Amino acid sequence: MKSATVTIRLDGKMERELDRLSRQLGRSRSEVVRDALRRQLSLLRFEQLRQELLPVAEVQGLLTDEDVFRDVS
């Protein structure tokens, strides 16, 4: 798989937190950042899909998570 390089700017506090966490986990800074970005992208995609499906769900009377769980179970 081809990889790309992305450059970001961190303030001092965030850089120290990243370094501390990387040491604690025994992982590189890049690994920690990739994992965080992967999680954030998944969360944003989930929120986007939820907003797209909300009108459809409301028409079907699915207004809460409990409504969905009740109908799926």
PQR file with spaces between the fields and no chain letter, atoms N, CA, C, O and H, PARSE charges and radii, in Angstrom:
ATOM       1  N    MET     1       0.843   -1.170    0.000 -0.4000 1.5000
ATOM       2  CA   MET     1       0.000    0.000    0.000 -0.0000 2.0000
ATOM       3  C    MET     1       0.895    1.241    0.000  0.5500 1.7000
ATOM       4  O    MET     1       1.838    1.342    0.784 -0.5500 1.4000
ATOM       5  N    LYS     2       0.588    2.163   -0.876 -0.4000 1.5000
ATOM       6  CA   LYS     2       1.345    3.404   -0.956 -0.0000 2.0000
ATOM       7  C    LYS     2       0.980    4.303    0.222  0.5500 1.7000
ATOM       8  O    LYS     2      -0.186    4.405    0.603 -0.5500 1.4000
ATOM       9  H    LYS     2      -0.179    2.081   -1.513  0.4000 1.0000
ATOM      10  N    SER     3       1.977    4.941    0.783 -0.4000 1.5000
ATOM      11  CA   SER     3       1.708    5.834    1.905 -0.0000 2.0000
ATOM      12  C    SER     3       2.029    7.272    1.504  0.5500 1.7000
ATOM      13  O    SER     3       2.804    7.522    0.581 -0.5500 1.4000
ATOM      14  H    SER     3       2.925    4.858    0.474  0.4000 1.0000
ATOM      15  N    ALA     4       1.422    8.189    2.211 -0.4000 1.5000
ATOM      16  CA   ALA     4       1.625    9.614    1.977 -0.0000 2.0000
ATOM      17  C    ALA     4       2.118   10.243    3.266  0.5500 1.7000
ATOM      18  O    ALA     4       1.882    9.729    4.359 -0.5500 1.4000
ATOM      19  H    ALA     4       0.792    7.986    2.960  0.4000 1.0000
ATOM      20  N    THR     5       2.793   11.342    3.121 -0.4000 1.5000
ATOM      21  CA   THR     5       3.266   12.094    4.272 -0.0000 2.0000
ATOM      22  C    THR     5       2.372   13.310    4.457  0.5500 1.7000
ATOM      23  O    THR     5       2.095   14.044    3.509 -0.5500 1.4000
ATOM      24  H    THR     5       2.985   11.760    2.233  0.4000 1.0000
ATOM      25  N    VAL     6       1.927   13.511    5.687 -0.4000 1.5000
ATOM      26  CA   VAL     6       1.109   14.663    6.038 -0.0000 2.0000
ATOM      27  C    VAL     6       1.831   15.394    7.152  0.5500 1.7000
ATOM      28  O    VAL     6       2.286   14.780    8.117 -0.5500 1.4000
ATOM      29  H    VAL     6       2.151   12.914    6.457  0.4000 1.0000
ATOM      30  N    THR     7       1.933   16.684    7.017 -0.4000 1.5000
ATOM      31  CA   THR     7       2.590   17.493    8.036 -0.0000 2.0000
ATOM      32  C    THR     7       1.533   18.280    8.796  0.5500 1.7000
ATOM      33  O    THR     7       0.666   18.915    8.196 -0.5500 1.4000
ATOM      34  H    THR     7       1.564   17.182    6.233  0.4000 1.0000
ATOM      35  N    ILE     8       1.613   18.235   10.124 -0.4000 1.5000
ATOM      36  CA   ILE     8       0.692   19.008   10.960 -0.0000 2.0000
ATOM      37  C    ILE     8       1.503   19.824   11.959  0.5500 1.7000
ATOM      38  O    ILE     8       2.647   19.492   12.269 -0.5500 1.4000
ATOM      39  H    ILE     8       2.318   17.719   10.612  0.4000 1.0000
ATOM      40  N    ARG     9       0.909   20.868   12.444 -0.4000 1.5000
ATOM      41  CA   ARG     9       1.552   21.694   13.464 -0.0000 2.0000
ATOM      42  C    ARG     9       0.867   21.426   14.800  0.5500 1.7000
ATOM      43  O    ARG     9      -0.360   21.431   14.895 -0.5500 1.4000
ATOM      44  H    ARG     9      -0.020   21.138   12.192  0.4000 1.0000
ATOM      45  N    LEU    10       1.664   21.197   15.808 -0.4000 1.5000
ATOM      46  CA   LEU    10       1.158   20.968   17.163 -0.0000 2.0000
ATOM      47  C    LEU    10       1.714   22.035   18.081  0.5500 1.7000
ATOM      48  O    LEU    10       2.871   22.436   17.956 -0.5500 1.4000
ATOM      49  H    LEU    10       2.661   21.192   15.731  0.4000 1.0000
ATOM      50  N    ASP    11       0.884   22.495   19.007 -0.4000 1.5000
ATOM      51  CA   ASP    11       1.434   23.394   20.010 -0.0000 2.0000
ATOM      52  C    ASP    11       2.267   22.553   20.976  0.5500 1.7000
ATOM      53  O    ASP    11       2.206   21.324   20.945 -0.5500 1.4000
ATOM      54  H    ASP    11      -0.056   22.170   19.109  0.4000 1.0000
ATOM      55  N    GLY    12       3.030   23.204   21.814 -0.4000 1.5000
ATOM      56  CA   GLY    12       3.944   22.507   22.708 -0.0000 2.0000
ATOM      57  C    GLY    12       3.259   21.518   23.627  0.5500 1.7000
ATOM      58  O    GLY    12       3.769   20.420   23.855 -0.5500 1.4000
ATOM      59  H    GLY    12       3.079   24.202   21.839  0.4000 1.0000
ATOM      60  N    LYS    13       2.108   21.898   24.156 -0.4000 1.5000
ATOM      61  CA   LYS    13       1.394   21.020   25.082 -0.0000 2.0000
ATOM      62  C    LYS    13       0.961   19.740   24.380  0.5500 1.7000
ATOM      63  O    LYS    13       1.134   18.645   24.915 -0.5500 1.4000
ATOM      64  H    LYS    13       1.694   22.789   23.970  0.4000 1.0000
ATOM      65  N    MET    14       0.401   19.875   23.188 -0.4000 1.5000
ATOM      66  CA   MET    14      -0.049   18.696   22.464 -0.0000 2.0000
ATOM      67  C    MET    14       1.125   17.811   22.055  0.5500 1.7000
ATOM      68  O    MET    14       1.014   16.585   22.076 -0.5500 1.4000
ATOM      69  H    MET    14       0.260   20.764   22.753  0.4000 1.0000
ATOM      70  N    GLU    15       2.225   18.410   21.690 -0.4000 1.5000
ATOM      71  CA   GLU    15       3.411   17.630   21.331 -0.0000 2.0000
ATOM      72  C    GLU    15       3.913   16.833   22.537  0.5500 1.7000
ATOM      73  O    GLU    15       4.275   15.663   22.404 -0.5500 1.4000
ATOM      74  H    GLU    15       2.315   19.406   21.672  0.4000 1.0000
ATOM      75  N    ARG    16       3.935   17.461   23.705 -0.4000 1.5000
ATOM      76  CA   ARG    16       4.365   16.753   24.915 -0.0000 2.0000
ATOM      77  C    ARG    16       3.417   15.610   25.250  0.5500 1.7000
ATOM      78  O    ARG    16       3.855   14.527   25.640 -0.5500 1.4000
ATOM      79  H    ARG    16       3.641   18.411   23.813  0.4000 1.0000
ATOM      80  N    GLU    17       2.111   15.852   25.097 -0.4000 1.5000
ATOM      81  CA   GLU    17       1.128   14.798   25.345 -0.0000 2.0000
ATOM      82  C    GLU    17       1.325   13.629   24.383  0.5500 1.7000
ATOM      83  O    GLU    17       1.270   12.467   24.785 -0.5500 1.4000
ATOM      84  H    GLU    17       1.755   16.731   24.780  0.4000 1.0000
ATOM      85  N    LEU    18       1.553   13.944   23.126 -0.4000 1.5000
ATOM      86  CA   LEU    18       1.776   12.903   22.119 -0.0000 2.0000
ATOM      87  C    LEU    18       3.029   12.107   22.439  0.5500 1.7000
ATOM      88  O    LEU    18       3.023   10.879   22.364 -0.5500 1.4000
ATOM      89  H    LEU    18       1.598   14.888   22.800  0.4000 1.0000
ATOM      90  N    ASP    19       4.101   12.798   22.795 -0.4000 1.5000
ATOM      91  CA   ASP    19       5.346   12.110   23.153 -0.0000 2.0000
ATOM      92  C    ASP    19       5.155   11.222   24.378  0.5500 1.7000
ATOM      93  O    ASP    19       5.629   10.086   24.398 -0.5500 1.4000
ATOM      94  H    ASP    19       4.106   13.796   22.856  0.4000 1.0000
ATOM      95  N    ARG    20       4.466   11.728   25.399 -0.4000 1.5000
ATOM      96  CA   ARG    20       4.231   10.967   26.619 -0.0000 2.0000
ATOM      97  C    ARG    20       3.408    9.722   26.322  0.5500 1.7000
ATOM      98  O    ARG    20       3.745    8.626   26.770 -0.5500 1.4000
ATOM      99  H    ARG    20       4.080   12.650   25.383  0.4000 1.0000
ATOM     100  N    LEU    21       2.338    9.891   25.569 -0.4000 1.5000
ATOM     101  CA   LEU    21       1.473    8.767   25.237 -0.0000 2.0000
ATOM     102  C    LEU    21       2.208    7.744   24.372  0.5500 1.7000
ATOM     103  O    LEU    21       2.055    6.539   24.573 -0.5500 1.4000
ATOM     104  H    LEU    21       2.065   10.781   25.205  0.4000 1.0000
ATOM     105  N    SER    22       2.987    8.204   23.434 -0.4000 1.5000
ATOM     106  CA   SER    22       3.760    7.303   22.569 -0.0000 2.0000
ATOM     107  C    SER    22       4.699    6.438   23.395  0.5500 1.7000
ATOM     108  O    SER    22       4.807    5.231   23.178 -0.5500 1.4000
ATOM     109  H    SER    22       3.112    9.183   23.270  0.4000 1.0000
ATOM     110  N    ARG    23       5.377    7.070   24.344 -0.4000 1.5000
ATOM     111  CA   ARG    23       6.285    6.305   25.225 -0.0000 2.0000
ATOM     112  C    ARG    23       5.504    5.292   26.057  0.5500 1.7000
ATOM     113  O    ARG    23       5.911    4.136   26.175 -0.5500 1.4000
ATOM     114  H    ARG    23       5.290    8.050   24.521  0.4000 1.0000
ATOM     115  N    GLN    24       4.381    5.726   26.635 -0.4000 1.5000
ATOM     116  CA   GLN    24       3.570    4.832   27.471 -0.0000 2.0000
ATOM     117  C    GLN    24       3.081    3.615   26.688  0.5500 1.7000
ATOM     118  O    GLN    24       3.071    2.497   27.204 -0.5500 1.4000
ATOM     119  H    GLN    24       4.051    6.665   26.539  0.4000 1.0000
ATOM     120  N    LEU    25       2.680    3.841   25.455 -0.4000 1.5000
ATOM     121  CA   LEU    25       2.133    2.763   24.636 -0.0000 2.0000
ATOM     122  C    LEU    25       3.207    1.946   23.929  0.5500 1.7000
ATOM     123  O    LEU    25       2.935    0.860   23.418 -0.5500 1.4000
ATOM     124  H    LEU    25       2.688    4.749   25.036  0.4000 1.0000
ATOM     125  N    GLY    26       4.434    2.479   23.903 -0.4000 1.5000
ATOM     126  CA   GLY    26       5.501    1.801   23.181 -0.0000 2.0000
ATOM     127  C    GLY    26       5.272    1.825   21.681  0.5500 1.7000
ATOM     128  O    GLY    26       5.640    0.894   20.965 -0.5500 1.4000
ATOM     129  H    GLY    26       4.655    3.362   24.317  0.4000 1.0000
ATOM     130  N    ARG    27       4.658    2.902   21.217 -0.4000 1.5000
ATOM     131  CA   ARG    27       4.354    3.053   19.797 -0.0000 2.0000
ATOM     132  C    ARG    27       4.958    4.355   19.303  0.5500 1.7000
ATOM     133  O    ARG    27       5.215    5.268   20.087 -0.5500 1.4000
ATOM     134  H    ARG    27       4.359    3.659   21.798  0.4000 1.0000
ATOM     135  N    SER    28       5.181    4.435   18.012 -0.4000 1.5000
ATOM     136  CA   SER    28       5.733    5.667   17.451 -0.0000 2.0000
ATOM     137  C    SER    28       4.668    6.762   17.446  0.5500 1.7000
ATOM     138  O    SER    28       3.469    6.494   17.522 -0.5500 1.4000
ATOM     139  H    SER    28       4.972    3.693   17.375  0.4000 1.0000
ATOM     140  N    ARG    29       5.137    7.981   17.357 -0.4000 1.5000
ATOM     141  CA   ARG    29       4.202    9.103   17.261 -0.0000 2.0000
ATOM     142  C    ARG    29       3.309    8.935   16.038  0.5500 1.7000
ATOM     143  O    ARG    29       2.110    9.209   16.091 -0.5500 1.4000
ATOM     144  H    ARG    29       6.111    8.199   17.295  0.4000 1.0000
ATOM     145  N    SER    30       3.896    8.486   14.947 -0.4000 1.5000
ATOM     146  CA   SER    30       3.110    8.285   13.722 -0.0000 2.0000
ATOM     147  C    SER    30       2.003    7.266   13.925  0.5500 1.7000
ATOM     148  O    SER    30       0.884    7.465   13.453 -0.5500 1.4000
ATOM     149  H    SER    30       4.870    8.263   14.904  0.4000 1.0000
ATOM     150  N    GLU    31       2.301    6.180   14.623 -0.4000 1.5000
ATOM     151  CA   GLU    31       1.282    5.152   14.878 -0.0000 2.0000
ATOM     152  C    GLU    31       0.131    5.724   15.702  0.5500 1.7000
ATOM     153  O    GLU    31      -1.038    5.470   15.412 -0.5500 1.4000
ATOM     154  H    GLU    31       3.210    6.018   15.007  0.4000 1.0000
ATOM     155  N    VAL    32       0.470    6.492   16.723 -0.4000 1.5000
ATOM     156  CA   VAL    32      -0.554    7.072   17.593 -0.0000 2.0000
ATOM     157  C    VAL    32      -1.414    8.055   16.803  0.5500 1.7000
ATOM     158  O    VAL    32      -2.638    8.051   16.929 -0.5500 1.4000
ATOM     159  H    VAL    32       1.420    6.698   16.959  0.4000 1.0000
ATOM     160  N    VAL    33      -0.782    8.889   15.994 -0.4000 1.5000
ATOM     161  CA   VAL    33      -1.526    9.872   15.204 -0.0000 2.0000
ATOM     162  C    VAL    33      -2.386    9.176   14.158  0.5500 1.7000
ATOM     163  O    VAL    33      -3.537    9.563   13.956 -0.5500 1.4000
ATOM     164  H    VAL    33       0.213    8.891   15.892  0.4000 1.0000
ATOM     165  N    ARG    34      -1.848    8.150   13.485 -0.4000 1.5000
ATOM     166  CA   ARG    34      -2.637    7.409   12.494 -0.0000 2.0000
ATOM     167  C    ARG    34      -3.872    6.787   13.145  0.5500 1.7000
ATOM     168  O    ARG    34      -4.971    6.851   12.593 -0.5500 1.4000
ATOM     169  H    ARG    34      -0.913    7.836   13.650  0.4000 1.0000
ATOM     170  N    ASP    35      -3.685    6.189   14.315 -0.4000 1.5000
ATOM     171  CA   ASP    35      -4.806    5.577   15.012 -0.0000 2.0000
ATOM     172  C    ASP    35      -5.847    6.624   15.388  0.5500 1.7000
ATOM     173  O    ASP    35      -7.045    6.401   15.211 -0.5500 1.4000
ATOM     174  H    ASP    35      -2.793    6.137   14.763  0.4000 1.0000
ATOM     175  N    ALA    36      -5.405    7.749   15.898 -0.4000 1.5000
ATOM     176  CA   ALA    36      -6.330    8.827   16.286 -0.0000 2.0000
ATOM     177  C    ALA    36      -7.081    9.350   15.056  0.5500 1.7000
ATOM     178  O    ALA    36      -8.283    9.604   15.128 -0.5500 1.4000
ATOM     179  H    ALA    36      -4.432    7.930   16.041  0.4000 1.0000
ATOM     180  N    LEU    37      -6.390    9.510   13.949 -0.4000 1.5000
ATOM     181  CA   LEU    37      -7.025   10.001   12.732 -0.0000 2.0000
ATOM     182  C    LEU    37      -8.019    8.972   12.196  0.5500 1.7000
ATOM     183  O    LEU    37      -9.114    9.334   11.765 -0.5500 1.4000
ATOM     184  H    LEU    37      -5.413    9.304   13.891  0.4000 1.0000
ATOM     185  N    ARG    38      -7.646    7.708   12.222 -0.4000 1.5000
ATOM     186  CA   ARG    38      -8.543    6.641   11.773 -0.0000 2.0000
ATOM     187  C    ARG    38      -9.836    6.657   12.594  0.5500 1.7000
ATOM     188  O    ARG    38     -10.932    6.555   12.043 -0.5500 1.4000
ATOM     189  H    ARG    38      -6.757    7.415   12.573  0.4000 1.0000
ATOM     190  N    ARG    39      -9.696    6.783   13.900 -0.4000 1.5000
ATOM     191  CA   ARG    39     -10.874    6.825   14.780 -0.0000 2.0000
ATOM     192  C    ARG    39     -11.725    8.064   14.511  0.5500 1.7000
ATOM     193  O    ARG    39     -12.952    7.975   14.457 -0.5500 1.4000
ATOM     194  H    ARG    39      -8.805    6.865   14.348  0.4000 1.0000
ATOM     195  N    GLN    40     -11.089    9.199   14.345 -0.4000 1.5000
ATOM     196  CA   GLN    40     -11.834   10.438   14.105 -0.0000 2.0000
ATOM     197  C    GLN    40     -12.557   10.389   12.766  0.5500 1.7000
ATOM     198  O    GLN    40     -13.702   10.830   12.668 -0.5500 1.4000
ATOM     199  H    GLN    40     -10.093    9.272   14.389  0.4000 1.0000
ATOM     200  N    LEU    41     -11.908    9.863   11.741 -0.4000 1.5000
ATOM     201  CA   LEU    41     -12.561    9.751   10.435 -0.0000 2.0000
ATOM     202  C    LEU    41     -13.762    8.813   10.506  0.5500 1.7000
ATOM     203  O    LEU    41     -14.796    9.083    9.897 -0.5500 1.4000
ATOM     204  H    LEU    41     -10.978    9.505   11.821  0.4000 1.0000
ATOM     205  N    SER    42     -13.633    7.724   11.240 -0.4000 1.5000
ATOM     206  CA   SER    42     -14.755    6.795   11.417 -0.0000 2.0000
ATOM     207  C    SER    42     -15.905    7.473   12.144  0.5500 1.7000
ATOM     208  O    SER    42     -17.065    7.311   11.762 -0.5500 1.4000
ATOM     209  H    SER    42     -12.792    7.505   11.735  0.4000 1.0000
ATOM     210  N    LEU    43     -15.594    8.226   13.182 -0.4000 1.5000
ATOM     211  CA   LEU    43     -16.615    8.935   13.938 -0.0000 2.0000
ATOM     212  C    LEU    43     -17.328    9.968   13.076  0.5500 1.7000
ATOM     213  O    LEU    43     -18.555   10.070   13.111 -0.5500 1.4000
ATOM     214  H    LEU    43     -14.653    8.357   13.492  0.4000 1.0000
ATOM     215  N    LEU    44     -16.571   10.727   12.312 -0.4000 1.5000
ATOM     216  CA   LEU    44     -17.174   11.742   11.445 -0.0000 2.0000
ATOM     217  C    LEU    44     -18.043   11.109   10.373  0.5500 1.7000
ATOM     218  O    LEU    44     -19.111   11.633   10.058 -0.5500 1.4000
ATOM     219  H    LEU    44     -15.575   10.645   12.283  0.4000 1.0000
ATOM     220  N    ARG    45     -17.606    9.989    9.806 -0.4000 1.5000
ATOM     221  CA   ARG    45     -18.400    9.291    8.793 -0.0000 2.0000
ATOM     222  C    ARG    45     -19.692    8.765    9.420  0.5500 1.7000
ATOM     223  O    ARG    45     -20.762    8.879    8.821 -0.5500 1.4000
ATOM     224  H    ARG    45     -16.738    9.563   10.062  0.4000 1.0000
ATOM     225  N    PHE    46     -19.599    8.193   10.617 -0.4000 1.5000
ATOM     226  CA   PHE    46     -20.782    7.707   11.321 -0.0000 2.0000
ATOM     227  C    PHE    46     -21.775    8.845   11.550  0.5500 1.7000
ATOM     228  O    PHE    46     -22.969    8.691   11.295 -0.5500 1.4000
ATOM     229  H    PHE    46     -18.731    8.101   11.104  0.4000 1.0000
ATOM     230  N    GLU    47     -21.286    9.978   12.026 -0.4000 1.5000
ATOM     231  CA   GLU    47     -22.166   11.125   12.280 -0.0000 2.0000
ATOM     232  C    GLU    47     -22.803   11.615   10.986  0.5500 1.7000
ATOM     233  O    GLU    47     -23.975   11.990   10.969 -0.5500 1.4000
ATOM     234  H    GLU    47     -20.315   10.104   12.233  0.4000 1.0000
ATOM     235  N    GLN    48     -22.028   11.610    9.904 -0.4000 1.5000
ATOM     236  CA   GLN    48     -22.548   12.035    8.605 -0.0000 2.0000
ATOM     237  C    GLN    48     -23.666   11.091    8.144  0.5500 1.7000
ATOM     238  O    GLN    48     -24.720   11.548    7.703 -0.5500 1.4000
ATOM     239  H    GLN    48     -21.076   11.306    9.918  0.4000 1.0000
ATOM     240  N    LEU    49     -23.439    9.791    8.244 -0.4000 1.5000
ATOM     241  CA   LEU    49     -24.457    8.819    7.844 -0.0000 2.0000
ATOM     242  C    LEU    49     -25.702    8.922    8.719  0.5500 1.7000
ATOM     243  O    LEU    49     -26.828    8.804    8.236 -0.5500 1.4000
ATOM     244  H    LEU    49     -22.582    9.420    8.603  0.4000 1.0000
ATOM     245  N    ARG    50     -25.482    9.140    9.997 -0.4000 1.5000
ATOM     246  CA   ARG    50     -26.619    9.276   10.914 -0.0000 2.0000
ATOM     247  C    ARG    50     -27.488   10.467   10.522  0.5500 1.7000
ATOM     248  O    ARG    50     -28.715   10.369   10.535 -0.5500 1.4000
ATOM     249  H    ARG    50     -24.567    9.235   10.389  0.4000 1.0000
ATOM     250  N    GLN    51     -26.863   11.588   10.175 -0.4000 1.5000
ATOM     251  CA   GLN    51     -27.626   12.771    9.764 -0.0000 2.0000
ATOM     252  C    GLN    51     -28.383   12.526    8.456  0.5500 1.7000
ATOM     253  O    GLN    51     -29.501   13.011    8.281 -0.5500 1.4000
ATOM     254  H    GLN    51     -25.866   11.667   10.165  0.4000 1.0000
ATOM     255  N    GLU    52     -27.770   11.775    7.542 -0.4000 1.5000
ATOM     256  CA   GLU    52     -28.434   11.465    6.277 -0.0000 2.0000
ATOM     257  C    GLU    52     -29.646   10.565    6.485  0.5500 1.7000
ATOM     258  O    GLU    52     -30.656   10.705    5.796 -0.5500 1.4000
ATOM     259  H    GLU    52     -26.862   11.381    7.685  0.4000 1.0000
ATOM     260  N    LEU    53     -29.542    9.640    7.438 -0.4000 1.5000
ATOM     261  CA   LEU    53     -30.619    8.680    7.670 -0.0000 2.0000
ATOM     262  C    LEU    53     -31.682    9.171    8.637  0.5500 1.7000
ATOM     263  O    LEU    53     -32.756    8.576    8.729 -0.5500 1.4000
ATOM     264  H    LEU    53     -28.721    9.526    7.998  0.4000 1.0000
ATOM     265  N    LEU    54     -31.405   10.233    9.350 -0.4000 1.5000
ATOM     266  CA   LEU    54     -32.343   10.732   10.356 -0.0000 2.0000
ATOM     267  C    LEU    54     -33.740   11.003    9.803  0.5500 1.7000
ATOM     268  O    LEU    54     -34.715   10.573   10.420 -0.5500 1.4000
ATOM     269  H    LEU    54     -30.533   10.717    9.275  0.4000 1.0000
ATOM     270  N    PRO    55     -33.884   11.690    8.681 -0.5600 1.5000
ATOM     271  CA   PRO    55     -35.243   11.931    8.163  0.2800 2.0000
ATOM     272  C    PRO    55     -35.987   10.627    7.842  0.5500 1.7000
ATOM     273  O    PRO    55     -37.187   10.525    8.099 -0.5500 1.4000
ATOM     274  N    VAL    56     -35.303    9.652    7.295 -0.4000 1.5000
ATOM     275  CA   VAL    56     -35.919    8.365    6.971 -0.0000 2.0000
ATOM     276  C    VAL    56     -36.364    7.663    8.248  0.5500 1.7000
ATOM     277  O    VAL    56     -37.461    7.107    8.314 -0.5500 1.4000
ATOM     278  H    VAL    56     -34.329    9.735    7.086  0.4000 1.0000
ATOM     279  N    ALA    57     -35.504    7.693    9.257 -0.4000 1.5000
ATOM     280  CA   ALA    57     -35.815    7.038   10.529 -0.0000 2.0000
ATOM     281  C    ALA    57     -37.009    7.706   11.209  0.5500 1.7000
ATOM     282  O    ALA    57     -37.871    7.025   11.763 -0.5500 1.4000
ATOM     283  H    ALA    57     -34.613    8.144    9.204  0.4000 1.0000
ATOM     284  N    GLU    58     -37.059    9.031   11.167 -0.4000 1.5000
ATOM     285  CA   GLU    58     -38.162    9.755   11.814 -0.0000 2.0000
ATOM     286  C    GLU    58     -39.505    9.375   11.194  0.5500 1.7000
ATOM     287  O    GLU    58     -40.499    9.214   11.903 -0.5500 1.4000
ATOM     288  H    GLU    58     -36.359    9.585   10.717  0.4000 1.0000
ATOM     289  N    VAL    59     -39.529    9.232    9.869 -0.4000 1.5000
ATOM     290  CA   VAL    59     -40.765    8.839    9.181 -0.0000 2.0000
ATOM     291  C    VAL    59     -41.235    7.472    9.664  0.5500 1.7000
ATOM     292  O    VAL    59     -42.437    7.214    9.734 -0.5500 1.4000
ATOM     293  H    VAL    59     -38.722    9.362    9.294  0.4000 1.0000
ATOM     294  N    GLN    60     -40.295    6.605    9.994 -0.4000 1.5000
ATOM     295  CA   GLN    60     -40.626    5.254   10.454 -0.0000 2.0000
ATOM     296  C    GLN    60     -40.845    5.198   11.971  0.5500 1.7000
ATOM     297  O    GLN    60     -41.084    4.127   12.530 -0.5500 1.4000
ATOM     298  H    GLN    60     -39.319    6.815    9.938  0.4000 1.0000
ATOM     299  N    GLY    61     -40.762    6.354   12.629 -0.4000 1.5000
ATOM     300  CA   GLY    61     -41.002    6.398   14.070 -0.0000 2.0000
ATOM     301  C    GLY    61     -39.797    6.001   14.907  0.5500 1.7000
ATOM     302  O    GLY    61     -39.934    5.695   16.092 -0.5500 1.4000
ATOM     303  H    GLY    61     -40.568    7.224   12.175  0.4000 1.0000
ATOM     304  N    LEU    62     -38.623    6.003   14.299 -0.4000 1.5000
ATOM     305  CA   LEU    62     -37.392    5.673   15.025 -0.0000 2.0000
ATOM     306  C    LEU    62     -36.747    6.975   15.468  0.5500 1.7000
ATOM     307  O    LEU    62     -35.981    7.594   14.729 -0.5500 1.4000
ATOM     308  H    LEU    62     -38.512    6.251   13.337  0.4000 1.0000
ATOM     309  N    LEU    63     -37.073    7.377   16.695 -0.4000 1.5000
ATOM     310  CA   LEU    63     -36.624    8.684   17.170 -0.0000 2.0000
ATOM     311  C    LEU    63     -35.452    8.600   18.139  0.5500 1.7000
ATOM     312  O    LEU    63     -34.721    9.575   18.311 -0.5500 1.4000
ATOM     313  H    LEU    63     -37.695    6.874   17.295  0.4000 1.0000
ATOM     314  N    THR    64     -35.267    7.444   18.773 -0.4000 1.5000
ATOM     315  CA   THR    64     -34.186    7.294   19.742 -0.0000 2.0000
ATOM     316  C    THR    64     -33.408    6.018   19.451  0.5500 1.7000
ATOM     317  O    THR    64     -33.849    5.175   18.671 -0.5500 1.4000
ATOM     318  H    THR    64     -35.861    6.652   18.632  0.4000 1.0000
ATOM     319  N    ASP    65     -32.253    5.885   20.081 -0.4000 1.5000
ATOM     320  CA   ASP    65     -31.477    4.647   19.946 -0.0000 2.0000
ATOM     321  C    ASP    65     -32.285    3.463   20.469  0.5500 1.7000
ATOM     322  O    ASP    65     -32.202    2.359   19.930 -0.5500 1.4000
ATOM     323  H    ASP    65     -31.895    6.571   20.714  0.4000 1.0000
ATOM     324  N    GLU    66     -33.061    3.698   21.515 -0.4000 1.5000
ATOM     325  CA   GLU    66     -33.877    2.626   22.090 -0.0000 2.0000
ATOM     326  C    GLU    66     -34.902    2.118   21.078  0.5500 1.7000
ATOM     327  O    GLU    66     -35.176    0.920   21.012 -0.5500 1.4000
ATOM     328  H    GLU    66     -33.129    4.595   21.953  0.4000 1.0000
ATOM     329  N    ASP    67     -35.472    3.044   20.284 -0.4000 1.5000
ATOM     330  CA   ASP    67     -36.417    2.634   19.239 -0.0000 2.0000
ATOM     331  C    ASP    67     -35.736    1.711   18.235  0.5500 1.7000
ATOM     332  O    ASP    67     -36.308    0.701   17.825 -0.5500 1.4000
ATOM     333  H    ASP    67     -35.249    4.018   20.338  0.4000 1.0000
ATOM     334  N    VAL    68     -34.537    2.054   17.849 -0.4000 1.5000
ATOM     335  CA   VAL    68     -33.793    1.240   16.883 -0.0000 2.0000
ATOM     336  C    VAL    68     -33.479   -0.114   17.487  0.5500 1.7000
ATOM     337  O    VAL    68     -33.718   -1.141   16.851 -0.5500 1.4000
ATOM     338  H    VAL    68     -34.073    2.875   18.183  0.4000 1.0000
ATOM     339  N    PHE    69     -32.948   -0.138   18.704 -0.4000 1.5000
ATOM     340  CA   PHE    69     -32.610   -1.409   19.353 -0.0000 2.0000
ATOM     341  C    PHE    69     -33.838   -2.299   19.523  0.5500 1.7000
ATOM     342  O    PHE    69     -33.760   -3.515   19.348 -0.5500 1.4000
ATOM     343  H    PHE    69     -32.754    0.696   19.220  0.4000 1.0000
ATOM     344  N    ARG    70     -34.974   -1.683   19.866 -0.4000 1.5000
ATOM     345  CA   ARG    70     -36.211   -2.441   20.036 -0.0000 2.0000
ATOM     346  C    ARG    70     -36.615   -3.117   18.724  0.5500 1.7000
ATOM     347  O    ARG    70     -36.994   -4.289   18.711 -0.5500 1.4000
ATOM     348  H    ARG    70     -35.037   -0.696   20.008  0.4000 1.0000
ATOM     349  N    ASP    71     -36.531   -2.367   17.619 -0.4000 1.5000
ATOM     350  CA   ASP    71     -36.954   -2.925   16.335 -0.0000 2.0000
ATOM     351  C    ASP    71     -35.948   -3.912   15.746  0.5500 1.7000
ATOM     352  O    ASP    71     -36.327   -4.804   14.986 -0.5500 1.4000
ATOM     353  H    ASP    71     -36.223   -1.415   17.629  0.4000 1.0000
ATOM     354  N    VAL    72     -34.697   -3.760   16.084 -0.4000 1.5000
ATOM     355  CA   VAL    72     -33.664   -4.663   15.567 -0.0000 2.0000
ATOM     356  C    VAL    72     -33.618   -5.961   16.361  0.5500 1.7000
ATOM     357  O    VAL    72     -33.319   -7.021   15.810 -0.5500 1.4000
ATOM     358  H    VAL    72     -34.390   -3.035   16.701  0.4000 1.0000
ATOM     359  N    SER    73     -33.912   -5.881   17.640 -0.4000 1.5000
ATOM     360  CA   SER    73     -33.814   -7.060   18.517 -0.0000 2.0000
ATOM     361  C    SER    73     -34.952   -8.024   18.329  0.5500 1.7000
ATOM     362  O    SER    73     -35.003   -9.057   18.997 -0.5500 1.4000
ATOM     363  H    SER    73     -34.155   -5.020   18.088  0.4000 1.0000
